[in-house]
């Protein structure tokens, strides 16, 4: 394995993706967590993986304000294919569920200002048993996706070997480049190699992938969300250093609006994914989303923070015996985002701290805006006593922007970052 990692590092220039895409984390909608592999269109026509489902979600993205906030990707996942390739070896969509083909869906999305994403697998078959992209099919499949005017490819890793992944993921980057079409590239490679060095060569991934899955699939439960948060926090020294414009860690989908999260937990997932500079891919029924959950997902300040052009992934800077964690993300123009996160399950907790305890410097005076309530707190210095009331399994999130430097007086307007 060490030999493989070293050898791969030597071939980075030959496989560089070079597409210039995703300078900020991608945003959109992805089918998998909510709809899985439901192909029962006879009994469940409104919720099966089909052309009709993606047309419906495209309409909602375009008409309900999502697109204008940045949620532009409409992403197909597994189970879109026919069980076999055609006589020419080409992938084909299921003819009953996708009667007009994938190019039709891409055109439909593009006409509404959206982008279409599609799914394949770097193995003999996809996770649900449909035709995979074997090494001899990489170029053919890349050309197929480009001909369909697809805008993103998620390449999974079920039924693949270490050799398949080591050869196939870089080869797909090269094949996508060769098509001449800009196609964002989502790699699941690290998730199949334990997610961490030395098995995962993040130097190589940065060169060939725009984003990558490196941990377990998210499920519709708070327990699953916490497992992702815990893994990202435990390994933040590795993960923070490899995220940035054009290459993002992907902790998986937002499950807000489904069945497993309370209101507080939904707000917590949104805030923590924003701190992680994570892709924001909703996986929920946009036709039936409650106003409460829509407000969470369409929070303009939250999205502005997520899309900060510096692209620095945040990290946990404090954890306490009271089961309160504090996360911090540096932003452009010296602004910062802070999340006070409660792991408690008893009652609201009054948490006291100071900016100095969170590694802020002496001379700068900040103003803070509560991301969810819009409340403003002025005149925050390093030694200002801070008290926040955090609900169980909930968050308080602040956007801090400097308004004065006592050593070097700043000239400018309040809230210059916005």
C-alpha positions as CSV (number, residue, x, y, z in Angstrom):
1,X,0.0,0.0,0.0
2,X,2.8,2.4,0.7
3,X,4.3,1.7,-2.7
4,X,0.9,2.5,-4.3
5,X,0.6,5.8,-2.5
6,X,4.1,6.9,-3.5
7,X,3.6,5.8,-7.1
8,X,0.3,7.7,-7.4
9,X,2.0,10.9,-6.0
10,X,4.4,10.8,-9.0
11,X,1.6,10.8,-11.6
12,X,-0.3,13.8,-10.3
13,X,0.5,16.1,-13.3
14,X,-0.8,13.6,-15.8
15,X,-4.2,13.3,-14.1
16,X,-4.9,16.8,-12.9
17,X,-8.5,17.7,-13.2
18,X,-7.9,21.3,-14.3
19,X,-11.6,22.3,-14.6
20,X,-11.6,25.5,-12.5
21,X,-15.0,24.6,-11.0
22,X,-16.5,24.8,-7.5
23,X,-14.5,27.7,-6.1
24,X,-17.0,27.7,-3.3
25,X,-18.8,24.6,-2.0
26,X,-21.5,23.3,-4.4
27,X,-25.2,23.7,-3.4
28,X,-28.2,21.8,-4.7
29,X,-30.4,18.8,-4.3
30,X,-29.4,15.1,-4.3
31,X,-31.9,12.2,-4.5
32,X,-30.2,9.5,-2.5
33,X,-31.0,9.9,1.2
34,X,-34.6,10.7,0.7
35,X,-35.5,8.4,-2.2
36,X,-32.8,5.7,-2.2
37,X,-33.5,3.1,-4.9
38,X,-37.2,3.4,-5.0
39,X,-38.0,2.1,-8.6
40,X,-41.6,1.2,-7.8
41,X,-43.2,3.7,-10.1
42,X,-46.4,1.6,-10.5
43,X,-47.4,1.9,-6.8
44,X,-45.4,5.0,-5.9
45,X,-45.2,7.2,-9.0
46,X,-44.6,10.5,-7.2
47,X,-41.6,9.2,-5.2
48,X,-39.8,6.7,-7.4
49,X,-36.4,7.4,-9.1
50,X,-37.7,8.7,-12.4
51,X,-37.8,11.5,-14.9
52,X,-40.9,12.8,-13.2
53,X,-39.2,13.1,-9.8
54,X,-36.3,15.1,-11.2
55,X,-38.6,17.4,-13.3
56,X,-40.6,18.1,-10.2
57,X,-37.5,18.9,-8.1
58,X,-36.1,21.1,-10.9
59,X,-39.3,23.1,-10.9
60,X,-39.2,23.5,-7.1
61,X,-35.5,24.6,-7.2
62,X,-36.3,27.2,-9.9
63,X,-39.6,28.5,-8.6
64,X,-39.3,28.4,-4.8
65,X,-36.2,30.6,-4.4
66,X,-33.6,27.9,-4.1
67,X,-31.7,28.5,-7.4
68,X,-31.4,32.2,-6.7
69,X,-29.8,31.4,-3.3
70,X,-27.2,29.1,-5.0
71,X,-28.9,25.7,-4.9
72,X,-28.3,25.0,-8.6
73,X,-27.3,21.3,-8.8
74,X,-30.0,18.8,-9.5
75,X,-28.2,15.5,-8.8
76,X,-29.3,12.0,-9.8
77,X,-27.9,9.2,-7.7
78,X,-28.0,5.4,-8.1
79,X,-30.7,3.3,-9.9
80,X,-31.2,5.6,-12.9
81,X,-29.8,3.0,-15.4
82,X,-31.2,0.1,-17.3
83,X,-29.9,-3.2,-15.9
84,X,-27.4,-3.7,-18.8
85,X,-25.4,-1.5,-21.2
86,X,-26.6,-1.4,-24.8
87,X,-25.0,-3.4,-27.7
88,X,-22.3,-0.7,-28.1
89,X,-21.4,-0.8,-24.4
90,X,-23.0,2.5,-23.6
91,X,-24.8,3.3,-20.4
92,X,-28.5,3.8,-20.9
93,X,-31.2,5.2,-18.6
94,X,-34.1,2.9,-17.7
95,X,-36.5,3.3,-20.6
96,X,-39.6,3.2,-18.6
97,X,-38.6,5.5,-15.8
98,X,-36.6,7.9,-17.9
99,X,-38.4,7.7,-21.3
100,X,-36.8,10.9,-22.7
101,X,-33.2,10.1,-21.6
102,X,-30.7,12.0,-19.5
103,X,-30.0,14.7,-22.1
104,X,-33.7,15.7,-21.9
105,X,-33.3,16.2,-18.1
106,X,-30.1,18.2,-18.6
107,X,-31.8,20.5,-21.1
108,X,-34.7,20.8,-18.7
109,X,-32.4,21.8,-15.9
110,X,-30.3,24.2,-18.0
111,X,-33.4,26.0,-19.2
112,X,-34.3,26.8,-15.6
113,X,-30.8,28.0,-14.7
114,X,-29.8,24.7,-13.0
115,X,-27.1,22.1,-13.5
116,X,-27.5,18.4,-13.7
117,X,-25.4,15.9,-11.8
118,X,-25.3,12.1,-12.4
119,X,-24.0,9.0,-10.6
120,X,-21.7,6.1,-11.5
121,X,-19.5,3.7,-9.7
122,X,-15.8,2.9,-10.1
123,X,-16.4,-0.9,-9.9
124,X,-18.0,-3.8,-11.7
125,X,-21.4,-2.5,-10.6
126,X,-23.0,0.3,-8.6
127,X,-23.9,-0.1,-5.0
128,X,-27.4,-1.2,-6.0
129,X,-26.2,-3.6,-8.7
130,X,-26.5,-1.5,-11.9
131,X,-23.7,-1.4,-14.5
132,X,-20.5,0.2,-13.1
133,X,-17.6,1.9,-14.8
134,X,-14.9,-0.6,-15.2
135,X,-11.4,0.6,-16.2
136,X,-12.0,-0.2,-19.8
137,X,-15.2,1.9,-19.8
138,X,-13.9,5.1,-18.2
139,X,-13.3,7.1,-21.4
140,X,-16.6,5.9,-22.9
141,X,-18.6,6.8,-19.9
142,X,-17.0,10.3,-19.6
143,X,-17.8,10.9,-23.3
144,X,-21.4,9.7,-22.7
145,X,-21.9,12.1,-19.8
146,X,-20.4,15.0,-21.8
147,X,-22.7,14.2,-24.7
148,X,-25.6,14.4,-22.3
149,X,-24.3,17.8,-21.1
150,X,-24.1,16.7,-17.5
151,X,-22.5,19.2,-15.1
152,X,-21.3,16.9,-12.3
153,X,-20.3,13.3,-11.8
154,X,-20.4,11.5,-8.5
155,X,-18.2,8.4,-8.8
156,X,-18.9,5.9,-6.1
157,X,-16.7,2.9,-5.1
158,X,-18.8,-0.1,-4.4
159,X,-17.5,-3.4,-5.8
160,X,-14.1,-1.8,-6.6
161,X,-10.7,-3.0,-5.6
162,X,-7.8,-1.0,-4.3
163,X,-6.3,-1.3,-7.8
164,X,-9.5,-0.2,-9.5
165,X,-9.7,2.9,-7.4
166,X,-6.0,3.8,-7.7
167,X,-6.2,3.6,-11.5
168,X,-9.8,4.5,-12.1
169,X,-10.4,7.7,-10.2
170,X,-7.4,9.6,-11.7
171,X,-8.2,8.1,-15.1
172,X,-11.8,9.5,-14.9
173,X,-10.4,12.9,-14.1
174,X,-8.2,12.7,-17.3
175,X,-11.2,11.5,-19.3
176,X,-13.5,14.3,-18.1
177,X,-10.8,16.8,-19.0
178,X,-10.5,15.3,-22.5
179,X,-14.2,15.8,-23.2
180,X,-13.8,19.5,-23.2
181,X,-16.9,19.9,-21.1
182,X,-16.6,21.4,-17.6
183,X,-17.9,18.6,-15.3
184,X,-17.5,18.8,-11.6
185,X,-16.0,15.6,-10.1
186,X,-17.2,14.1,-6.8
187,X,-15.0,11.2,-5.7
188,X,-16.0,8.6,-3.1
189,X,-12.5,7.2,-3.2
190,X,-11.3,8.1,0.3
191,X,-14.5,6.6,1.9
192,X,-13.4,3.2,0.6
193,X,-9.9,3.5,2.0
194,X,-10.7,4.5,5.6
195,X,-10.8,8.2,4.8
196,X,-7.3,9.1,6.2
197,X,-3.6,9.0,5.4
198,X,-1.5,6.9,4.7
199,X,-4.2,5.0,2.8
200,X,-5.6,8.2,1.4
201,X,-3.3,10.5,-0.5
202,X,-5.1,13.9,-0.2
203,X,-2.3,15.6,-2.2
204,X,-3.5,13.6,-5.1
205,X,-7.2,14.1,-4.4
206,X,-6.8,17.8,-4.4
207,X,-5.4,17.6,-7.9
208,X,-8.0,15.3,-9.4
209,X,-11.3,15.8,-7.5
210,X,-13.5,18.8,-6.7
211,X,-15.0,17.1,-3.7
212,X,-14.9,13.8,-2.0
213,X,-16.7,11.6,0.4
214,X,-14.5,10.4,3.2
215,X,-16.8,8.9,5.8
216,X,-20.0,6.9,6.2
217,X,-23.2,7.6,4.3
218,X,-25.5,9.8,6.3
219,X,-28.8,8.3,7.5
220,X,-32.0,10.0,8.6
221,X,-31.1,10.3,12.3
222,X,-29.5,12.6,14.8
223,X,-27.2,9.7,15.7
224,X,-25.9,9.6,12.2
225,X,-25.4,13.4,12.1
226,X,-23.4,13.2,15.3
227,X,-21.2,10.4,14.0
228,X,-20.2,12.6,11.0
229,X,-19.6,15.6,13.3
230,X,-17.5,13.4,15.6
231,X,-15.4,12.0,12.8
232,X,-14.8,15.4,11.2
233,X,-13.8,16.9,14.6
234,X,-11.6,14.0,15.6
235,X,-9.6,14.3,12.3
236,X,-9.9,18.1,11.8
237,X,-6.1,18.6,11.6
238,X,-6.0,16.4,8.5
239,X,-9.3,17.5,7.0
240,X,-9.0,21.3,7.4
241,X,-5.7,21.5,5.6
242,X,-7.0,19.8,2.4
243,X,-10.2,21.8,1.9
244,X,-10.3,24.9,-0.1
245,X,-11.6,26.5,-3.4
246,X,-12.1,23.8,-5.9
247,X,-11.6,20.9,-3.5
248,X,-13.9,20.2,-0.6
249,X,-14.5,17.6,2.1
250,X,-18.0,16.3,1.7
251,X,-19.7,15.1,5.0
252,X,-22.8,14.1,2.9
253,X,-26.3,15.4,2.5
254,X,-28.4,17.7,4.5
255,X,-31.3,15.6,5.9
256,X,-33.3,18.7,7.1
257,X,-37.0,18.3,6.2
258,X,-37.1,14.5,6.5
259,X,-38.1,12.4,9.5
260,X,-35.1,12.0,11.8
261,X,-34.3,15.5,13.1
262,X,-36.0,17.9,15.5
263,X,-36.1,21.6,14.8
264,X,-33.1,22.2,17.0
265,X,-31.1,19.4,15.4
266,X,-32.0,20.6,11.9
267,X,-30.6,24.0,12.8
268,X,-27.5,22.4,14.2
269,X,-26.8,20.3,11.1
270,X,-27.1,23.4,8.9
271,X,-24.8,25.4,11.1
272,X,-22.2,22.7,11.5
273,X,-22.1,21.9,7.7
274,X,-21.6,25.6,7.1
275,X,-18.7,25.7,9.6
276,X,-17.2,22.7,7.8
277,X,-17.3,24.6,4.5
278,X,-19.3,21.6,3.3
279,X,-21.3,21.2,0.1
280,X,-24.9,21.9,0.8
281,X,-26.9,19.1,-1.0
282,X,-30.4,18.8,0.3
283,X,-32.0,15.4,0.1
284,X,-35.6,16.0,1.0
285,X,-39.0,16.4,-0.7
286,X,-39.0,20.0,-1.8
287,X,-42.7,19.7,-2.6
288,X,-43.6,19.1,1.0
289,X,-41.0,21.1,2.9
290,X,-42.4,22.9,6.0
291,X,-41.9,26.7,6.2
292,X,-39.8,26.1,9.3
293,X,-37.3,23.9,7.5
294,X,-37.3,26.1,4.4
295,X,-36.3,29.0,6.6
296,X,-33.3,27.0,7.9
297,X,-32.2,26.0,4.5
298,X,-32.8,29.4,2.9
299,X,-31.1,31.4,5.6
300,X,-29.2,34.0,3.5
301,X,-26.5,34.8,6.1
302,X,-25.8,31.1,6.6
303,X,-25.4,30.6,2.9
304,X,-23.2,33.7,2.6
305,X,-20.9,32.2,5.3
306,X,-20.9,28.8,3.6
307,X,-19.9,30.4,0.3
308,X,-17.2,32.6,1.7
309,X,-14.5,32.9,-1.0
310,X,-11.6,32.1,1.3
311,X,-12.9,28.6,1.6
312,X,-11.3,27.8,4.9
313,X,-12.9,24.8,6.7
314,X,-13.7,25.6,10.3
315,X,-12.7,23.5,13.4
316,X,-13.6,22.9,17.0
317,X,-11.7,25.3,19.2
318,X,-13.2,24.4,22.6
319,X,-15.0,21.5,24.3
320,X,-16.2,21.5,27.8
321,X,-17.3,19.2,30.6
322,X,-20.8,20.7,30.3
323,X,-21.0,19.1,26.8
324,X,-20.7,22.3,24.9
325,X,-18.5,22.5,21.9
326,X,-17.4,25.7,20.1
327,X,-16.5,25.8,16.4
328,X,-14.8,28.6,14.6
329,X,-14.4,29.4,10.9
330,X,-12.2,32.2,9.6
331,X,-13.9,34.2,6.8
332,X,-12.8,36.9,4.3
333,X,-12.3,40.5,5.4
334,X,-11.3,39.4,8.9
335,X,-14.8,38.2,9.7
336,X,-15.5,34.9,11.6
337,X,-18.3,32.5,12.2
338,X,-18.8,30.8,15.6
339,X,-21.1,27.9,16.5
340,X,-21.9,27.1,20.1
341,X,-23.1,23.6,20.0
342,X,-24.9,21.7,22.8
343,X,-24.6,17.9,23.1
344,X,-26.9,18.1,26.1
345,X,-30.3,16.4,26.2
346,X,-31.7,17.8,29.4
347,X,-32.6,21.5,29.2
348,X,-31.3,24.8,27.8
349,X,-27.8,25.6,29.0
350,X,-26.4,29.0,29.9
351,X,-22.9,28.9,28.5
352,X,-20.3,31.5,29.5
353,X,-17.1,32.2,27.8
354,X,-15.1,35.1,26.2
355,X,-13.5,35.7,22.8
356,X,-10.1,35.4,24.4
357,X,-10.9,31.8,25.4
358,X,-11.6,31.2,21.7
359,X,-8.1,32.6,20.7
360,X,-9.2,36.1,19.6
361,X,-6.7,38.9,19.9
362,X,-6.7,41.9,22.2
363,X,-7.1,44.9,20.0
364,X,-10.0,44.2,17.7
365,X,-13.6,45.2,18.6
366,X,-16.3,43.1,16.9
367,X,-20.0,43.2,16.3
368,X,-21.9,39.9,16.2
369,X,-25.1,39.0,14.4
370,X,-27.0,35.9,15.5
371,X,-27.4,34.0,12.3
372,X,-30.8,32.5,13.1
373,X,-32.5,35.4,15.0
374,X,-30.8,38.4,13.5
375,X,-30.0,39.9,16.9
376,X,-27.0,42.2,17.0
377,X,-24.4,42.4,19.8
378,X,-22.0,45.3,19.7
379,X,-18.7,46.2,21.3
380,X,-17.3,42.7,21.7
381,X,-13.7,42.6,22.8
382,X,-11.4,39.7,23.8
383,X,-12.4,40.1,27.4
384,X,-16.1,40.7,27.1
385,X,-18.1,38.2,29.1
386,X,-20.3,36.2,26.7
387,X,-23.4,34.3,27.8
388,X,-25.4,32.3,25.3
389,X,-28.4,30.0,26.0
390,X,-28.2,26.9,23.9
391,X,-31.1,24.5,23.6
392,X,-30.5,20.7,23.9
393,X,-29.0,19.3,20.7
394,X,-29.0,22.8,19.4
395,X,-26.8,25.7,18.4
396,X,-26.3,29.4,18.7
397,X,-24.4,30.7,15.7
398,X,-22.8,34.1,15.4
399,X,-21.3,36.0,12.5
400,X,-18.6,38.3,13.8
401,X,-17.2,41.2,11.8
402,X,-14.5,43.7,13.0
403,X,-15.7,47.3,13.5
404,X,-12.6,48.8,15.2
405,X,-8.9,48.0,15.8
406,X,-7.7,49.8,18.9
407,X,-4.1,49.7,17.8
408,X,-4.8,50.5,14.1
409,X,-8.1,52.3,13.8
410,X,-10.1,51.0,10.9
411,X,-11.9,53.2,8.5
412,X,-15.1,51.8,6.9
413,X,-18.7,51.0,7.4
414,X,-20.2,48.6,10.0
415,X,-20.6,45.1,8.5
416,X,-18.2,45.7,5.6
417,X,-18.2,42.0,4.9
418,X,-21.8,42.0,3.7
